[in-house]
């Protein structure tokens, strides 16, 4: 018999209300699809709405590549302590209005994606989930001074909320969330999601603006009500810090103004239907943006960052 990747708590059904009826499973897998830690921030906010109860746990040892994403451990003088093991769990939660939902959060599985998808299906069938909604974020050559764009997606056309900013076909790196959405569609389970577009130069810092927008879309797609007061305050603080930095660094502001021009040209062309590509010149490359903002993170709250390595080296939030 195949090894089980998920353990559902024996009395888990007792933690869910009998009249659940319309139940949403929210999926946030941190790591690859989490620029600006936006999805992670959104998951943290959801976890803080109420005291949730763990109703299912995944076998992380069978899914996680510890050498690629090493968990942190504390060393005190002559011994190790406080090993933070990665956790991938499902919690029974309630939104601000008291509506029940499930939250699956933790690091994206590095291996056995097909097995992971089947394990999620077990959770869906056990609790009678009506829909699965995922959240993610990707870095883009866009300015922070313009509205955050969202790419909606779903495994049935009528589930897609709003208009997609993309036309035609794109080939992009796969994720466990993408495969999960495909497999759920094959199994007759509704699945949809939202991906926020994060300014490339802010992708290494926490970006609550995008988390806020993701949760606003989750309210619609997941039929939930979420108090976003704290995130709005955090977003205002972040924007103030970014604007203060730009005001004192003209060379960085010039890069942002170039992105604004490209963004506006793109929107104008899109509105006219002539082209989805801006015609005023190439967008700044990731290297150009990164060079201009090399000292940016080090100047925010005195918290220096080293973005020379992969973002997947950051274990992020582990779903606790």
C-alpha positions in Angstrom: 0.0 0.0 0.0 1.3 3.5 -0.9 2.6 5.6 1.9 0.1 8.1 3.1 1.2 11.8 2.8 -1.6 13.3 4.9 -3.0 12.4 8.3 -6.5 13.7 9.1 -7.2 14.0 12.8 -9.5 11.3 13.9 -12.1 13.6 15.5 -11.6 16.4 12.9 -15.2 16.3 11.9 -16.2 17.5 15.4 -14.3 20.7 14.9 -16.4 21.7 11.9 -19.9 23.0 12.2 -22.7 20.7 11.0 -24.1 23.4 8.8 -20.8 24.2 6.9 -22.5 23.5 3.6 -20.4 26.0 1.5 -16.8 25.3 2.6 -13.7 27.0 1.1 -10.2 25.5 1.3 -7.6 28.3 1.1 -4.1 27.1 -0.1 -0.9 29.1 0.4 2.4 27.4 -0.4 5.4 29.5 0.4 8.6 29.5 -1.5 8.7 29.8 -5.3 5.3 31.5 -5.8 5.6 34.1 -3.1 7.4 37.3 -4.2 7.3 40.0 -1.5 6.2 37.3 0.9 2.8 38.5 -0.1 1.0 35.2 0.1 2.8 34.3 3.3 1.6 37.6 4.9 -1.9 36.9 3.7 -1.8 33.4 5.3 -0.5 34.9 8.5 -3.4 37.4 8.5 -5.9 34.7 8.0 -4.4 32.5 10.7 -4.7 35.4 13.1 -8.4 35.9 12.6 -9.4 33.2 15.1 -7.7 30.4 17.0 -7.8 27.6 14.4 -7.5 23.9 15.1 -5.2 21.6 13.1 -7.4 19.1 11.4 -4.8 17.5 9.0 -1.0 17.3 8.8 1.2 16.4 5.8 4.3 14.2 6.0 6.8 17.0 5.4 9.7 14.5 5.5 8.3 12.9 2.3 7.8 16.3 0.5 10.6 18.6 1.6 14.2 19.0 0.3 16.1 20.0 3.4 19.3 20.6 1.6 17.7 23.1 -0.8 15.7 24.9 1.9 17.4 24.4 5.2 15.2 25.0 8.3 16.7 27.4 10.9 18.2 26.2 14.1 19.6 28.3 17.0 23.2 27.8 18.3 23.9 29.0 21.8 27.6 28.9 22.8 28.1 25.2 22.7 24.8 23.5 21.7 21.9 23.6 19.2 18.3 24.4 20.2 15.0 25.7 18.8 15.0 23.7 15.6 12.1 25.0 13.5 10.8 22.1 11.6 8.8 22.9 8.4 5.1 22.2 8.8 2.4 21.8 6.2 -0.9 21.7 7.9 -4.7 22.3 7.5 -6.5 24.4 10.1 -10.2 24.8 10.6 -10.8 28.6 10.8 -13.6 31.1 10.8 -13.6 34.4 9.0 -14.5 37.8 10.5 -18.2 37.1 10.0 -18.0 33.6 11.6 -18.1 31.6 8.3 -16.0 28.5 8.5 -13.1 27.8 6.1 -10.0 25.6 5.9 -6.5 27.0 5.6 -3.7 24.8 4.1 -0.4 26.6 4.6 3.3 25.8 4.7 6.3 25.4 2.4 5.6 24.2 -1.2 6.5 20.5 -1.6 9.8 20.1 -3.4 9.0 16.6 -4.6 6.0 14.2 -5.1 3.6 16.8 -6.4 1.2 14.2 -7.7 1.1 12.5 -4.4 0.6 15.8 -2.7 -2.4 16.6 -5.0 -4.0 13.2 -4.1 -3.5 14.0 -0.4 -5.2 17.3 -0.8 -8.1 15.5 -2.6 -8.4 13.3 0.6 -8.9 16.5 2.6 -11.4 17.9 0.1 -13.5 14.8 0.2 -13.3 14.3 4.0 -14.6 17.7 4.8 -16.9 18.2 1.8 -14.9 21.2 0.5 -16.9 23.2 -2.1 -14.0 25.1 -3.7 -10.2 25.4 -3.4 -8.7 28.9 -3.6 -5.0 29.5 -3.9 -2.9 32.7 -3.5 0.5 33.5 -4.9 2.8 36.3 -6.1 5.4 36.8 -8.8 8.0 39.6 -9.4 7.3 41.8 -12.4 8.8 44.8 -14.1 6.0 47.1 -12.7 6.2 50.2 -10.5 4.9 50.3 -7.0 3.1 53.6 -7.7 0.5 51.9 -9.9 -2.3 49.6 -8.8 -1.3 46.0 -8.1 -2.3 43.8 -11.0 -3.8 40.3 -10.3 -3.9 37.3 -12.6 -7.0 35.3 -11.8 -7.2 31.6 -12.9 -9.4 28.6 -12.4 -10.0 25.1 -13.7 -13.4 26.1 -15.2 -13.9 29.3 -17.3 -17.0 30.4 -15.4 -15.1 30.4 -12.1 -12.6 33.0 -13.2 -13.4 36.3 -11.4 -12.7 39.4 -13.5 -10.6 39.8 -16.5 -7.1 38.3 -17.0 -4.3 40.8 -18.0 -2.9 38.2 -20.3 -3.9 37.3 -23.9 -2.8 34.2 -25.7 -0.6 31.4 -24.4 2.3 31.6 -21.9 4.8 28.9 -20.9 5.8 29.5 -17.3 7.6 27.3 -14.6 5.1 25.0 -12.9 4.2 25.0 -9.2 2.6 22.6 -6.9 -0.4 24.9 -6.8 -0.7 24.9 -10.6 -0.7 21.1 -10.8 -3.1 20.9 -7.9 -5.6 23.1 -9.7 -5.3 21.0 -12.9 -5.8 17.7 -11.0 -8.7 19.0 -9.0 -10.4 20.0 -12.2 -9.9 16.4 -13.5 -11.5 15.1 -10.3 -14.5 17.4 -10.6 -13.5 19.8 -7.8 -13.7 23.6 -8.4 -10.4 25.4 -8.0 -9.4 29.0 -8.6 -6.7 31.3 -7.5 -5.0 34.7 -7.7 -1.4 35.7 -8.4 -0.3 39.2 -7.5 2.3 41.1 -9.6 5.0 42.4 -7.3 7.5 45.2 -8.3 10.7 43.3 -9.0 12.8 45.7 -6.8 10.5 45.0 -3.8 10.3 41.3 -4.2 12.8 40.5 -1.5 11.0 42.5 1.3 7.6 42.0 2.9 5.0 43.7 0.7 1.7 44.0 2.6 0.1 46.0 -0.2 0.0 42.8 -2.3 -1.2 40.7 0.6 -4.1 43.2 1.0 -5.1 42.9 -2.6 -4.9 39.1 -2.6 -7.2 38.9 0.4 -9.6 41.3 -1.2 -9.9 38.9 -4.1 -10.1 36.0 -1.8 -13.2 37.5 -0.2 -14.9 37.4 -3.6 -13.5 34.1 -4.8 -13.8 32.3 -1.5 -17.1 33.8 -0.3 -15.4 35.0 2.9 -15.4 38.2 5.0 -12.0 39.4 6.2 -11.1 42.3 8.5 -8.2 43.9 6.7 -7.5 46.9 9.1 -4.1 45.7 10.2 -2.9 45.0 6.7 -4.0 48.4 5.5 -2.0 50.0 8.3 1.0 47.9 7.5 0.7 48.8 3.8 0.6 52.5 4.5 3.8 52.2 6.6 5.6 50.3 3.9 4.6 52.8 1.2 5.8 55.7 3.4 9.2 54.0 3.9 9.6 53.4 0.1 8.6 56.9 -0.8 11.0 58.4 1.8 13.8 56.3 0.2 13.0 57.4 -3.3 12.8 61.1 -2.3 16.5 61.0 -1.2 17.8 58.8 -4.1 17.3 60.4 -7.5 18.9 57.6 -9.4 16.5 55.1 -8.0 13.5 57.4 -8.6 14.6 57.6 -12.3 14.3 53.8 -12.6 10.8 53.9 -11.1 9.7 56.7 -13.5 10.9 54.6 -16.4 8.8 51.7 -15.2 5.8 54.1 -14.8 6.1 55.2 -18.4 6.3 51.6 -19.6 3.3 50.6 -17.4 1.2 53.5 -18.7 2.1 52.8 -22.3 1.1 49.2 -21.8 -2.3 50.2 -20.3 -3.0 52.7 -23.1 -2.1 50.2 -25.8 -4.3 47.6 -24.0 -7.2 50.0 -23.8 -7.0 50.9 -27.5 -6.7 47.2 -28.5 -3.7 47.9 -30.7 -1.1 46.0 -28.7 -0.4 44.6 -25.3 3.2 45.6 -25.6 4.6 49.1 -24.8 6.3 50.6 -27.8 8.6 53.2 -26.1 11.5 50.9 -25.6 12.5 47.8 -23.6 11.6 47.4 -19.9 14.5 47.7 -17.5 16.0 44.2 -16.9 16.0 42.6 -13.5 19.7 43.2 -13.2 19.3 47.0 -13.9 16.5 47.3 -11.3 18.4 45.2 -8.8 21.5 47.3 -9.2 19.7 50.6 -8.8 18.0 49.2 -5.6 21.1 47.5 -4.2 21.0 49.5 -1.0 17.3 49.7 -0.8 16.6 46.9 1.6 19.5 47.7 3.8 18.1 51.2 4.4 14.6 49.9 5.5 14.5 49.5 9.3 18.2 48.8 9.4 17.6 45.2 8.2 20.2 44.3 5.6 19.3 41.6 3.2 21.4 39.4 0.9 19.5 38.8 -2.3 22.4 37.1 -4.1 20.9 33.7 -3.6 17.6 32.0 -4.4 14.5 33.1 -2.5 13.8 29.4 -2.0 16.6 29.4 0.6 14.2 31.4 2.9 12.1 28.9 4.7 9.4 31.6 5.2 6.3 30.9 7.2 5.9 27.2 7.9 2.1 27.2 8.5 2.2 27.4 12.3 
